[in-house]
Amino acid sequence: MYADPEHSVELTEAQLGEIARKHARLREELRESGELAGGAGLALPDETTALRVGTEGVSQGPLDANPKEHLTAYYEVECETLERAQEIGAYVLDHHVTSVEVRRIHDTA
């Protein structure tokens, strides 16, 4: 899930509560269906440490110094179909989550 970092810091308590309730409902639904495998919310970009190949040291902040969107959270789900994963992704789109990527997880174990 991706969000606009400038917008994220402007969310009201009411909006944050609405977002929290929405995700609590989704997590409960996914637990009940056995689809929830993991997930977490992530810190804002200014609390990020970026590591890059071929550079000296460590830099603070996201990979992009002025991101229009940042990775804000993720769900790891076990779905029978790609369409179900896309359905879950579409559910979280709102005034906070501006876009969602649905990807398969590569299992190299």
LOMARPA-613711 format. One record per residue: residue number from 1; residue in three letters; x negated, y negated, z of N, C-alpha, C, CB in turn. Coordinates in steps of 0.02 Angstrom, whole numbers, plus 50000, padded with zeros to 5 digits. Atoms other than C-alpha are relative to their C-alpha. Glycine has a CB too. Layout:
N
<seq NUM | type Ala | n.c1 X | n.c2 Y | n.c3 Z | ca.c1 X | ca.c2 Y | ca.c3 Z | c.c1 X | c.c2 Y | c.c3 Z | cb.c1 X | cb.c2 Y | cb.c3 Z>
...
***
This chain:
109
<seq 1 | type Met | n.c1 49958 | n.c2 50058 | n.c3 50000 | ca.c1 50000 | ca.c2 50000 | ca.c3 50000 | c.c1 49955 | c.c2 49938 | c.c3 50000 | cb.c1 50048 | cb.c2 50000 | cb.c3 50060>
<seq 2 | type Tyr | n.c1 50038 | n.c2 50062 | n.c3 50005 | ca.c1 49935 | ca.c2 49828 | ca.c3 49954 | c.c1 50045 | c.c2 49941 | c.c3 50019 | cb.c1 49972 | cb.c2 49992 | cb.c3 49928>
<seq 3 | type Ala | n.c1 49965 | n.c2 50060 | n.c3 49980 | ca.c1 49984 | ca.c2 49658 | ca.c3 50022 | c.c1 49957 | c.c2 49939 | c.c3 49985 | cb.c1 50019 | cb.c2 50002 | cb.c3 50075>
<seq 4 | type Asp | n.c1 50035 | n.c2 50063 | n.c3 50010 | ca.c1 49938 | ca.c2 49476 | ca.c3 49994 | c.c1 49973 | c.c2 49978 | c.c3 50068 | cb.c1 50047 | cb.c2 49945 | cb.c3 49969>
<seq 5 | type Pro | n.c1 50028 | n.c2 50017 | n.c3 49934 | ca.c1 49816 | ca.c2 49433 | ca.c3 50137 | c.c1 50021 | c.c2 49932 | c.c3 50026 | cb.c1 49925 | cb.c2 50004 | cb.c3 49998>
<seq 6 | type Glu | n.c1 49978 | n.c2 50066 | n.c3 49978 | ca.c1 49868 | ca.c2 49250 | ca.c3 50141 | c.c1 50071 | c.c2 50004 | c.c3 50027 | cb.c1 49996 | cb.c2 49949 | cb.c3 49943>
<seq 7 | type His | n.c1 49931 | n.c2 49992 | n.c3 49978 | ca.c1 50050 | ca.c2 49300 | ca.c3 50157 | c.c1 50004 | c.c2 50042 | c.c3 50064 | cb.c1 50043 | cb.c2 50034 | cb.c3 49945>
<seq 8 | type Ser | n.c1 49999 | n.c2 49955 | n.c3 49941 | ca.c1 50011 | ca.c2 49436 | ca.c3 50286 | c.c1 49993 | c.c2 49961 | c.c3 50065 | cb.c1 49946 | cb.c2 50051 | cb.c3 49994>
<seq 9 | type Val | n.c1 50012 | n.c2 50038 | n.c3 49938 | ca.c1 49948 | ca.c2 49310 | ca.c3 50414 | c.c1 50056 | c.c2 49951 | c.c3 50015 | cb.c1 49933 | cb.c2 49963 | cb.c3 49996>
<seq 10 | type Glu | n.c1 49945 | n.c2 50047 | n.c3 49991 | ca.c1 50104 | ca.c2 49203 | ca.c3 50390 | c.c1 50065 | c.c2 50034 | c.c3 50020 | cb.c1 50011 | cb.c2 49960 | cb.c3 49937>
<seq 11 | type Leu | n.c1 49938 | n.c2 49964 | n.c3 49983 | ca.c1 50231 | ca.c2 49339 | ca.c3 50434 | c.c1 50025 | c.c2 49980 | c.c3 50069 | cb.c1 49988 | cb.c2 50076 | cb.c3 49996>
<seq 12 | type Thr | n.c1 49970 | n.c2 50018 | n.c3 49936 | ca.c1 50351 | ca.c2 49293 | ca.c3 50573 | c.c1 50007 | c.c2 50063 | c.c3 50044 | cb.c1 50069 | cb.c2 49966 | cb.c3 49990>
<seq 13 | type Glu | n.c1 49988 | n.c2 49943 | n.c3 49955 | ca.c1 50383 | ca.c2 49402 | ca.c3 50726 | c.c1 50059 | c.c2 50041 | c.c3 49976 | cb.c1 50012 | cb.c2 49975 | cb.c3 50072>
<seq 14 | type Ala | n.c1 49941 | n.c2 49965 | n.c3 50026 | ca.c1 50553 | ca.c2 49445 | ca.c3 50651 | c.c1 49981 | c.c2 50044 | c.c3 49940 | cb.c1 50055 | cb.c2 49950 | cb.c3 49981>
<seq 15 | type Gln | n.c1 50021 | n.c2 49962 | n.c3 50058 | ca.c1 50474 | ca.c2 49499 | ca.c3 50487 | c.c1 49956 | c.c2 50059 | c.c3 50020 | cb.c1 49962 | cb.c2 49955 | cb.c3 49950>
<seq 16 | type Leu | n.c1 50043 | n.c2 49946 | n.c3 49977 | ca.c1 50341 | ca.c2 49601 | ca.c3 50577 | c.c1 50041 | c.c2 50055 | c.c3 50033 | cb.c1 49947 | cb.c2 49974 | cb.c3 50050>
<seq 17 | type Gly | n.c1 49956 | n.c2 49951 | n.c3 49969 | ca.c1 50478 | ca.c2 49686 | ca.c3 50679 | c.c1 50038 | c.c2 50040 | c.c3 49948 | cb.c1 50049 | cb.c2 49965 | cb.c3 50046>
<seq 18 | type Glu | n.c1 49964 | n.c2 49967 | n.c3 50055 | ca.c1 50576 | ca.c2 49725 | ca.c3 50520 | c.c1 49954 | c.c2 50051 | c.c3 49965 | cb.c1 50026 | cb.c2 49948 | cb.c3 49949>
<seq 19 | type Ile | n.c1 50049 | n.c2 49955 | n.c3 50032 | ca.c1 50420 | ca.c2 49801 | ca.c3 50441 | c.c1 49986 | c.c2 50060 | c.c3 50045 | cb.c1 49934 | cb.c2 49962 | cb.c3 49984>
<seq 20 | type Ala | n.c1 50014 | n.c2 49946 | n.c3 49953 | ca.c1 50382 | ca.c2 49903 | ca.c3 50597 | c.c1 50058 | c.c2 50050 | c.c3 50003 | cb.c1 49986 | cb.c2 49972 | cb.c3 50070>
<seq 21 | type Arg | n.c1 49941 | n.c2 49955 | n.c3 49998 | ca.c1 50561 | ca.c2 49973 | ca.c3 50604 | c.c1 50006 | c.c2 50040 | c.c3 49936 | cb.c1 50064 | cb.c2 49959 | cb.c3 50011>
<seq 22 | type Lys | n.c1 49995 | n.c2 49965 | n.c3 50065 | ca.c1 50559 | ca.c2 50016 | ca.c3 50419 | c.c1 49950 | c.c2 50057 | c.c3 49997 | cb.c1 49988 | cb.c2 49950 | cb.c3 49942>
<seq 23 | type His | n.c1 50051 | n.c2 49947 | n.c3 50003 | ca.c1 50396 | ca.c2 50113 | ca.c3 50434 | c.c1 50012 | c.c2 50053 | c.c3 50053 | cb.c1 49931 | cb.c2 49969 | cb.c3 50009>
<seq 24 | type Ala | n.c1 49983 | n.c2 49949 | n.c3 49949 | ca.c1 50453 | ca.c2 50198 | ca.c3 50595 | c.c1 50052 | c.c2 50048 | c.c3 49972 | cb.c1 50025 | cb.c2 49966 | cb.c3 50065>
<seq 25 | type Arg | n.c1 49948 | n.c2 49957 | n.c3 50031 | ca.c1 50608 | ca.c2 50261 | ca.c3 50501 | c.c1 49968 | c.c2 50046 | c.c3 49949 | cb.c1 50055 | cb.c2 49957 | cb.c3 49967>
<seq 26 | type Leu | n.c1 50032 | n.c2 49959 | n.c3 50052 | ca.c1 50499 | ca.c2 50321 | ca.c3 50356 | c.c1 49958 | c.c2 50054 | c.c3 50031 | cb.c1 49958 | cb.c2 49956 | cb.c3 49954>
<seq 27 | type Arg | n.c1 50042 | n.c2 49949 | n.c3 49967 | ca.c1 50374 | ca.c2 50409 | ca.c3 50470 | c.c1 50043 | c.c2 50055 | c.c3 50030 | cb.c1 49956 | cb.c2 49968 | cb.c3 50054>
<seq 28 | type Glu | n.c1 49956 | n.c2 49950 | n.c3 49970 | ca.c1 50516 | ca.c2 50497 | ca.c3 50561 | c.c1 50030 | c.c2 50045 | c.c3 49946 | cb.c1 50057 | cb.c2 49965 | cb.c3 50040>
<seq 29 | type Glu | n.c1 49973 | n.c2 49961 | n.c3 50055 | ca.c1 50596 | ca.c2 50551 | ca.c3 50397 | c.c1 49947 | c.c2 50049 | c.c3 49972 | cb.c1 50026 | cb.c2 49954 | cb.c3 49944>
<seq 30 | type Leu | n.c1 50053 | n.c2 49958 | n.c3 50028 | ca.c1 50430 | ca.c2 50616 | ca.c3 50331 | c.c1 49978 | c.c2 50054 | c.c3 50048 | cb.c1 49940 | cb.c2 49956 | cb.c3 49980>
<seq 31 | type Arg | n.c1 50015 | n.c2 49948 | n.c3 49950 | ca.c1 50393 | ca.c2 50708 | ca.c3 50494 | c.c1 50053 | c.c2 50055 | c.c3 49998 | cb.c1 49996 | cb.c2 49970 | cb.c3 50071>
<seq 32 | type Glu | n.c1 49946 | n.c2 49952 | n.c3 50000 | ca.c1 50564 | ca.c2 50790 | ca.c3 50491 | c.c1 49999 | c.c2 50044 | c.c3 49938 | cb.c1 50067 | cb.c2 49964 | cb.c3 50004>
<seq 33 | type Ser | n.c1 50003 | n.c2 49962 | n.c3 50062 | ca.c1 50541 | ca.c2 50844 | ca.c3 50310 | c.c1 49936 | c.c2 50041 | c.c3 49994 | cb.c1 50008 | cb.c2 49954 | cb.c3 49941>
<seq 34 | type Gly | n.c1 50064 | n.c2 49966 | n.c3 50004 | ca.c1 50365 | ca.c2 50907 | ca.c3 50344 | c.c1 49953 | c.c2 49972 | c.c3 49948 | cb.c1 50011 | cb.c2 50072 | cb.c3 49987>
<seq 35 | type Glu | n.c1 50040 | n.c2 50030 | n.c3 50053 | ca.c1 50294 | ca.c2 50790 | ca.c3 50212 | c.c1 49943 | c.c2 49956 | c.c3 50026 | cb.c1 50043 | cb.c2 49959 | cb.c3 49955>
<seq 36 | type Leu | n.c1 50051 | n.c2 50046 | n.c3 49974 | ca.c1 50191 | ca.c2 50676 | ca.c3 50326 | c.c1 49937 | c.c2 50039 | c.c3 50020 | cb.c1 50027 | cb.c2 49961 | cb.c3 50060>
<seq 37 | type Ala | n.c1 50064 | n.c2 49968 | n.c3 49985 | ca.c1 50008 | ca.c2 50729 | ca.c3 50328 | c.c1 49953 | c.c2 49952 | c.c3 50036 | cb.c1 49967 | cb.c2 50026 | cb.c3 49936>
<seq 38 | type Gly | n.c1 50043 | n.c2 50049 | n.c3 49968 | ca.c1 49932 | ca.c2 50566 | ca.c3 50393 | c.c1 50016 | c.c2 49931 | c.c3 49974 | cb.c1 49927 | cb.c2 50017 | cb.c3 49989>
<seq 39 | type Gly | n.c1 49991 | n.c2 50068 | n.c3 50022 | ca.c1 49918 | ca.c2 50380 | ca.c3 50369 | c.c1 49982 | c.c2 49952 | c.c3 50055 | cb.c1 50071 | cb.c2 49987 | cb.c3 49976>
<seq 40 | type Ala | n.c1 50018 | n.c2 50051 | n.c3 49950 | ca.c1 49874 | ca.c2 50218 | ca.c3 50456 | c.c1 50007 | c.c2 49931 | c.c3 49969 | cb.c1 49929 | cb.c2 50011 | cb.c3 50026>
<seq 41 | type Gly | n.c1 50005 | n.c2 50069 | n.c3 50020 | ca.c1 49885 | ca.c2 50030 | ca.c3 50448 | c.c1 49926 | c.c2 49981 | c.c3 50002 | cb.c1 50043 | cb.c2 49954 | cb.c3 50045>
<seq 42 | type Leu | n.c1 50070 | n.c2 50020 | n.c3 50004 | ca.c1 49722 | ca.c2 49942 | ca.c3 50407 | c.c1 49992 | c.c2 49926 | c.c3 50017 | cb.c1 49972 | cb.c2 50014 | cb.c3 49929>
<seq 43 | type Ala | n.c1 50015 | n.c2 50069 | n.c3 49981 | ca.c1 49640 | ca.c2 49781 | ca.c3 50468 | c.c1 50001 | c.c2 49954 | c.c3 49940 | cb.c1 49932 | cb.c2 49997 | cb.c3 50035>
<seq 44 | type Leu | n.c1 50001 | n.c2 50051 | n.c3 50053 | ca.c1 49647 | ca.c2 49620 | ca.c3 50369 | c.c1 49930 | c.c2 49996 | c.c3 49969 | cb.c1 50020 | cb.c2 49931 | cb.c3 50029>
<seq 45 | type Pro | n.c1 50064 | n.c2 50003 | n.c3 50035 | ca.c1 49508 | ca.c2 49586 | ca.c3 50242 | c.c1 49944 | c.c2 49965 | c.c3 50038 | cb.c1 50009 | cb.c2 49966 | cb.c3 49935>
<seq 46 | type Asp | n.c1 50054 | n.c2 50035 | n.c3 49965 | ca.c1 49414 | ca.c2 49464 | ca.c3 50354 | c.c1 49970 | c.c2 50041 | c.c3 50057 | cb.c1 50025 | cb.c2 49933 | cb.c3 50027>
<seq 47 | type Glu | n.c1 50026 | n.c2 49954 | n.c3 49949 | ca.c1 49388 | ca.c2 49608 | ca.c3 50477 | c.c1 49968 | c.c2 50061 | c.c3 49967 | cb.c1 50057 | cb.c2 50022 | cb.c3 50047>
<seq 48 | type Thr | n.c1 50026 | n.c2 49944 | n.c3 50039 | ca.c1 49314 | ca.c2 49719 | ca.c3 50341 | c.c1 49924 | c.c2 49994 | c.c3 49991 | cb.c1 50034 | cb.c2 50002 | cb.c3 49932>
<seq 49 | type Thr | n.c1 50071 | n.c2 49997 | n.c3 50016 | ca.c1 49134 | ca.c2 49772 | ca.c3 50314 | c.c1 49993 | c.c2 50035 | c.c3 49933 | cb.c1 49959 | cb.c2 50036 | cb.c3 50056>
<seq 50 | type Ala | n.c1 50009 | n.c2 49972 | n.c3 50066 | ca.c1 49086 | ca.c2 49802 | ca.c3 50133 | c.c1 49928 | c.c2 50026 | c.c3 49992 | cb.c1 50016 | cb.c2 49948 | cb.c3 49945>
<seq 51 | type Leu | n.c1 50066 | n.c2 49971 | n.c3 50014 | ca.c1 48941 | ca.c2 49917 | ca.c3 50088 | c.c1 49996 | c.c2 50010 | c.c3 49925 | cb.c1 49989 | cb.c2 50069 | cb.c3 50038>
<seq 52 | type Arg | n.c1 50007 | n.c2 49996 | n.c3 50073 | ca.c1 48875 | ca.c2 49910 | ca.c3 49911 | c.c1 49935 | c.c2 50033 | c.c3 49982 | cb.c1 50004 | cb.c2 49930 | cb.c3 49969>
<seq 53 | type Val | n.c1 50060 | n.c2 49968 | n.c3 50026 | ca.c1 48750 | ca.c2 50011 | ca.c3 49812 | c.c1 49955 | c.c2 49945 | c.c3 49971 | cb.c1 50018 | cb.c2 50053 | cb.c3 49945>
<seq 54 | type Gly | n.c1 50048 | n.c2 50045 | n.c3 50031 | ca.c1 48592 | ca.c2 49917 | ca.c3 49766 | c.c1 49994 | c.c2 49932 | c.c3 50032 | cb.c1 50016 | cb.c2 49991 | cb.c3 49930>
<seq 55 | type Thr | n.c1 50007 | n.c2 50064 | n.c3 49967 | ca.c1 48606 | ca.c2 49775 | ca.c3 49891 | c.c1 49966 | c.c2 50011 | c.c3 50067 | cb.c1 50068 | cb.c2 49965 | cb.c3 50010>
<seq 56 | type Glu | n.c1 50033 | n.c2 49997 | n.c3 49936 | ca.c1 48507 | ca.c2 49736 | ca.c3 50046 | c.c1 50051 | c.c2 49985 | c.c3 50055 | cb.c1 49940 | cb.c2 49950 | cb.c3 50004>
<seq 57 | type Gly | n.c1 49959 | n.c2 50014 | n.c3 49942 | ca.c1 48600 | ca.c2 49748 | ca.c3 50210 | c.c1 50074 | c.c2 50012 | c.c3 49989 | cb.c1 49991 | cb.c2 49930 | cb.c3 50021>
<seq 58 | type Val | n.c1 49927 | n.c2 49991 | n.c3 49997 | ca.c1 48785 | ca.c2 49743 | ca.c3 50249 | c.c1 50032 | c.c2 49932 | c.c3 49996 | cb.c1 50021 | cb.c2 50039 | cb.c3 50064>
<seq 59 | type Ser | n.c1 49965 | n.c2 50064 | n.c3 50004 | ca.c1 48907 | ca.c2 49605 | ca.c3 50205 | c.c1 50068 | c.c2 50007 | c.c3 50035 | cb.c1 50009 | cb.c2 49977 | cb.c3 49927>
<seq 60 | type Gln | n.c1 49934 | n.c2 50001 | n.c3 49968 | ca.c1 49062 | ca.c2 49556 | ca.c3 50302 | c.c1 50052 | c.c2 49981 | c.c3 49949 | cb.c1 50000 | cb.c2 49950 | cb.c3 50059>
<seq 61 | type Gly | n.c1 49945 | n.c2 50017 | n.c3 50044 | ca.c1 49229 | ca.c2 49545 | ca.c3 50216 | c.c1 50013 | c.c2 50055 | c.c3 49949 | cb.c1 49986 | cb.c2 49935 | cb.c3 49964>
<seq 62 | type Pro | n.c1 49980 | n.c2 49949 | n.c3 50048 | ca.c1 49315 | ca.c2 49643 | ca.c3 50077 | c.c1 49953 | c.c2 50002 | c.c3 49940 | cb.c1 50071 | cb.c2 49986 | cb.c3 49976>
<seq 63 | type Leu | n.c1 50041 | n.c2 49994 | n.c3 50060 | ca.c1 49237 | ca.c2 49700 | ca.c3 49914 | c.c1 50007 | c.c2 49939 | c.c3 49955 | cb.c1 50020 | cb.c2 50063 | cb.c3 49961>
<seq 64 | type Asp | n.c1 49986 | n.c2 50061 | n.c3 50038 | ca.c1 49318 | ca.c2 49550 | ca.c3 49829 | c.c1 50005 | c.c2 49943 | c.c3 50051 | cb.c1 50065 | cb.c2 50006 | cb.c3 49957>
<seq 65 | type Ala | n.c1 50001 | n.c2 50055 | n.c3 49951 | ca.c1 49283 | ca.c2 49385 | ca.c3 49920 | c.c1 50067 | c.c2 49964 | c.c3 50005 | cb.c1 49946 | cb.c2 49950 | cb.c3 49981>
<seq 66 | type Asn | n.c1 49935 | n.c2 50033 | n.c3 50000 | ca.c1 49454 | ca.c2 49315 | ca.c3 49872 | c.c1 50053 | c.c2 50048 | c.c3 49972 | cb.c1 49998 | cb.c2 49935 | cb.c3 49957>
<seq 67 | type Pro | n.c1 49952 | n.c2 49951 | n.c3 50027 | ca.c1 49571 | ca.c2 49463 | ca.c3 49855 | c.c1 50070 | c.c2 49970 | c.c3 49995 | cb.c1 50001 | cb.c2 50063 | cb.c3 50043>
<seq 68 | type Lys | n.c1 49930 | n.c2 50019 | n.c3 50007 | ca.c1 49745 | ca.c2 49429 | ca.c3 49788 | c.c1 50043 | c.c2 50050 | c.c3 50037 | cb.c1 50021 | cb.c2 49996 | cb.c3 49925>
<seq 69 | type Glu | n.c1 49967 | n.c2 49948 | n.c3 49962 | ca.c1 49796 | ca.c2 49591 | ca.c3 49869 | c.c1 49947 | c.c2 50038 | c.c3 50039 | cb.c1 50041 | cb.c2 50048 | cb.c3 49954>
<seq 70 | type His | n.c1 50046 | n.c2 49958 | n.c3 49963 | ca.c1 49715 | ca.c2 49699 | ca.c3 50001 | c.c1 50036 | c.c2 50065 | c.c3 50019 | cb.c1 49973 | cb.c2 49963 | cb.c3 50063>
<seq 71 | type Leu | n.c1 49973 | n.c2 49937 | n.c3 49978 | ca.c1 49738 | ca.c2 49879 | ca.c3 50051 | c.c1 50021 | c.c2 49991 | c.c3 50073 | cb.c1 49948 | cb.c2 50059 | cb.c3 49993>
<seq 72 | type Thr | n.c1 49973 | n.c2 50015 | n.c3 49934 | ca.c1 49850 | ca.c2 49859 | ca.c3 50203 | c.c1 50015 | c.c2 50062 | c.c3 50042 | cb.c1 50061 | cb.c2 49958 | cb.c3 49993>
<seq 73 | type Ala | n.c1 49982 | n.c2 49938 | n.c3 49965 | ca.c1 49900 | ca.c2 50037 | ca.c3 50247 | c.c1 50005 | c.c2 50056 | c.c3 49950 | cb.c1 50066 | cb.c2 49992 | cb.c3 50041>
<seq 74 | type Tyr | n.c1 49991 | n.c2 49943 | n.c3 50045 | ca.c1 49919 | ca.c2 50211 | ca.c3 50178 | c.c1 50039 | c.c2 50055 | c.c3 50036 | cb.c1 49933 | cb.c2 50027 | cb.c3 49975>
<seq 75 | type Tyr | n.c1 49968 | n.c2 49938 | n.c3 49977 | ca.c1 50024 | ca.c2 50367 | ca.c3 50197 | c.c1 49968 | c.c2 50057 | c.c3 49961 | cb.c1 50077 | cb.c2 49998 | cb.c3 49990>
<seq 76 | type Glu | n.c1 50021 | n.c2 49939 | n.c3 50033 | ca.c1 49958 | ca.c2 50539 | ca.c3 50159 | c.c1 50060 | c.c2 50047 | c.c3 50006 | cb.c1 49934 | cb.c2 50031 | cb.c3 50032>
<seq 77 | type Val | n.c1 49941 | n.c2 49959 | n.c3 50000 | ca.c1 50105 | ca.c2 50646 | ca.c3 50108 | c.c1 49989 | c.c2 50063 | c.c3 49957 | cb.c1 50061 | cb.c2 49961 | cb.c3 49974>
<seq 78 | type Glu | n.c1 50001 | n.c2 49938 | n.c3 50038 | ca.c1 50126 | ca.c2 50823 | ca.c3 50046 | c.c1 50068 | c.c2 50008 | c.c3 49968 | cb.c1 49982 | cb.c2 50062 | cb.c3 50045>
<seq 79 | type Cys | n.c1 49937 | n.c2 50000 | n.c3 50036 | ca.c1 50260 | ca.c2 50818 | ca.c3 49912 | c.c1 50001 | c.c2 50057 | c.c3 49949 | cb.c1 50012 | cb.c2 49933 | cb.c3 49965>
<seq 80 | type Glu | n.c1 49991 | n.c2 49948 | n.c3 50051 | ca.c1 50329 | ca.c2 50951 | ca.c3 49797 | c.c1 49989 | c.c2 49973 | c.c3 49930 | cb.c1 50069 | cb.c2 50031 | cb.c3 50006>
<seq 81 | type Thr | n.c1 50004 | n.c2 50029 | n.c3 50067 | ca.c1 50331 | ca.c2 50831 | ca.c3 49650 | c.c1 49970 | c.c2 49929 | c.c3 50003 | cb.c1 50069 | cb.c2 49997 | cb.c3 49967>
<seq 82 | type Leu | n.c1 50025 | n.c2 50069 | n.c3 50007 | ca.c1 50248 | ca.c2 50670 | ca.c3 49591 | c.c1 50058 | c.c2 49951 | c.c3 50008 | cb.c1 49965 | cb.c2 49990 | cb.c3 49932>
<seq 83 | type Glu | n.c1 49942 | n.c2 50044 | n.c3 49995 | ca.c1 50422 | ca.c2 50595 | ca.c3 49579 | c.c1 50019 | c.c2 49985 | c.c3 50072 | cb.c1 50060 | cb.c2 50031 | cb.c3 49963>
<seq 84 | type Arg | n.c1 49985 | n.c2 50011 | n.c3 49929 | ca.c1 50450 | ca.c2 50620 | ca.c3 49766 | c.c1 49949 | c.c2 49952 | c.c3 50030 | cb.c1 49999 | cb.c2 50068 | cb.c3 50039>
<seq 85 | type Ala | n.c1 50051 | n.c2 50046 | n.c3 49975 | ca.c1 50284 | ca.c2 50534 | ca.c3 49805 | c.c1 50015 | c.c2 49928 | c.c3 49976 | cb.c1 49930 | cb.c2 50022 | cb.c3 49977>
<seq 86 | type Gln | n.c1 49984 | n.c2 50066 | n.c3 50026 | ca.c1 50336 | ca.c2 50389 | ca.c3 49693 | c.c1 50062 | c.c2 49971 | c.c3 50035 | cb.c1 50013 | cb.c2 50005 | cb.c3 49924>
<seq 87 | type Glu | n.c1 49941 | n.c2 50021 | n.c3 49963 | ca.c1 50505 | ca.c2 50381 | ca.c3 49781 | c.c1 49980 | c.c2 49971 | c.c3 50069 | cb.c1 50050 | cb.c2 50059 | cb.c3 50008>
<seq 88 | type Ile | n.c1 50024 | n.c2 50024 | n.c3 49936 | ca.c1 50416 | ca.c2 50363 | ca.c3 49948 | c.c1 49963 | c.c2 49933 | c.c3 49991 | cb.c1 49953 | cb.c2 50052 | cb.c3 50034>
<seq 89 | type Gly | n.c1 50036 | n.c2 50062 | n.c3 50014 | ca.c1 50301 | ca.c2 50230 | ca.c3 49874 | c.c1 50047 | c.c2 49942 | c.c3 49986 | cb.c1 49954 | cb.c2 50009 | cb.c3 49942>
<seq 90 | type Ala | n.c1 49952 | n.c2 50053 | n.c3 50017 | ca.c1 50448 | ca.c2 50131 | ca.c3 49806 | c.c1 50037 | c.c2 49976 | c.c3 50063 | cb.c1 50051 | cb.c2 50024 | cb.c3 49948>
<seq 91 | type Tyr | n.c1 49964 | n.c2 50018 | n.c3 49939 | ca.c1 50531 | ca.c2 50133 | ca.c3 49978 | c.c1 49963 | c.c2 49946 | c.c3 50039 | cb.c1 50009 | cb.c2 50061 | cb.c3 50044>
<seq 92 | type Val | n.c1 50038 | n.c2 50047 | n.c3 49958 | ca.c1 50390 | ca.c2 50032 | ca.c3 50058 | c.c1 49989 | c.c2 49932 | c.c3 49967 | cb.c1 49933 | cb.c2 50029 | cb.c3 50017>
<seq 93 | type Leu | n.c1 50007 | n.c2 50066 | n.c3 50032 | ca.c1 50391 | ca.c2 49891 | ca.c3 49930 | c.c1 50049 | c.c2 49951 | c.c3 50032 | cb.c1 50013 | cb.c2 50005 | cb.c3 49924>
<seq 94 | type Asp | n.c1 49958 | n.c2 50051 | n.c3 49969 | ca.c1 50458 | ca.c2 49732 | ca.c3 50011 | c.c1 49965 | c.c2 49932 | c.c3 49997 | cb.c1 50017 | cb.c2 50019 | cb.c3 50073>
<seq 95 | type His | n.c1 50031 | n.c2 50067 | n.c3 50001 | ca.c1 50413 | ca.c2 49551 | ca.c3 50049 | c.c1 49928 | c.c2 50002 | c.c3 50026 | cb.c1 50041 | cb.c2 49952 | cb.c3 50042>
<seq 96 | type His | n.c1 50068 | n.c2 49994 | n.c3 49975 | ca.c1 50252 | ca.c2 49614 | ca.c3 50132 | c.c1 49957 | c.c2 50044 | c.c3 49955 | cb.c1 50000 | cb.c2 50028 | cb.c3 50071>
<seq 97 | type Val | n.c1 50037 | n.c2 49954 | n.c3 50043 | ca.c1 50195 | ca.c2 49765 | ca.c3 50030 | c.c1 50017 | c.c2 49983 | c.c3 49928 | cb.c1 50017 | cb.c2 50075 | cb.c3 50016>
<seq 98 | type Thr | n.c1 49987 | n.c2 50025 | n.c3 50068 | ca.c1 50176 | ca.c2 49696 | ca.c3 49854 | c.c1 49989 | c.c2 50051 | c.c3 49945 | cb.c1 49957 | cb.c2 49941 | cb.c3 49987>
<seq 99 | type Ser | n.c1 50010 | n.c2 49947 | n.c3 50048 | ca.c1 50115 | ca.c2 49853 | ca.c3 49766 | c.c1 49978 | c.c2 50063 | c.c3 50036 | cb.c1 49947 | cb.c2 49979 | cb.c3 49946>
<seq 100 | type Val | n.c1 50016 | n.c2 49934 | n.c3 49971 | ca.c1 50088 | ca.c2 50038 | ca.c3 49798 | c.c1 49966 | c.c2 50041 | c.c3 49946 | cb.c1 50064 | cb.c2 50036 | cb.c3 50027>
<seq 101 | type Glu | n.c1 50033 | n.c2 49950 | n.c3 50044 | ca.c1 49967 | ca.c2 50162 | ca.c3 49719 | c.c1 50020 | c.c2 50069 | c.c3 50025 | cb.c1 49922 | cb.c2 49991 | cb.c3 50000>
<seq 102 | type Val | n.c1 49987 | n.c2 49930 | n.c3 49983 | ca.c1 50017 | ca.c2 50344 | ca.c3 49714 | c.c1 49945 | c.c2 50040 | c.c3 49967 | cb.c1 50072 | cb.c2 50024 | cb.c3 49976>
<seq 103 | type Arg | n.c1 50056 | n.c2 49961 | n.c3 50025 | ca.c1 49866 | ca.c2 50458 | ca.c3 49697 | c.c1 50000 | c.c2 50069 | c.c3 50029 | cb.c1 49933 | cb.c2 49965 | cb.c3 50015>
<seq 104 | type Arg | n.c1 50013 | n.c2 49933 | n.c3 49973 | ca.c1 49829 | ca.c2 50641 | ca.c3 49714 | c.c1 49936 | c.c2 49997 | c.c3 50041 | cb.c1 49995 | cb.c2 50053 | cb.c3 49942>
<seq 105 | type Ile | n.c1 50061 | n.c2 49995 | n.c3 49960 | ca.c1 49700 | ca.c2 50686 | ca.c3 49846 | c.c1 49959 | c.c2 50057 | c.c3 49971 | cb.c1 50016 | cb.c2 50012 | cb.c3 50076>
<seq 106 | type His | n.c1 50045 | n.c2 49947 | n.c3 50024 | ca.c1 49551 | ca.c2 50782 | ca.c3 49780 | c.c1 49975 | c.c2 50040 | c.c3 50059 | cb.c1 49940 | cb.c2 49969 | cb.c3 49960>
<seq 107 | type Asp | n.c1 50022 | n.c2 49957 | n.c3 49946 | ca.c1 49517 | ca.c2 50928 | ca.c3 49894 | c.c1 49938 | c.c2 50037 | c.c3 49975 | cb.c1 50057 | cb.c2 50050 | cb.c3 50022>
<seq 108 | type Thr | n.c1 50062 | n.c2 49969 | n.c3 50023 | ca.c1 49336 | ca.c2 50979 | ca.c3 49875 | c.c1 49976 | c.c2 50054 | c.c3 50049 | cb.c1 49946 | cb.c2 49948 | cb.c3 49992>
<seq 109 | type Ala | n.c1 50021 | n.c2 49951 | n.c3 49950 | ca.c1 49331 | ca.c2 51096 | ca.c3 50025 | c.c1 50004 | c.c2 50071 | c.c3 49973 | cb.c1 50044 | cb.c2 49995 | cb.c3 50062>
***
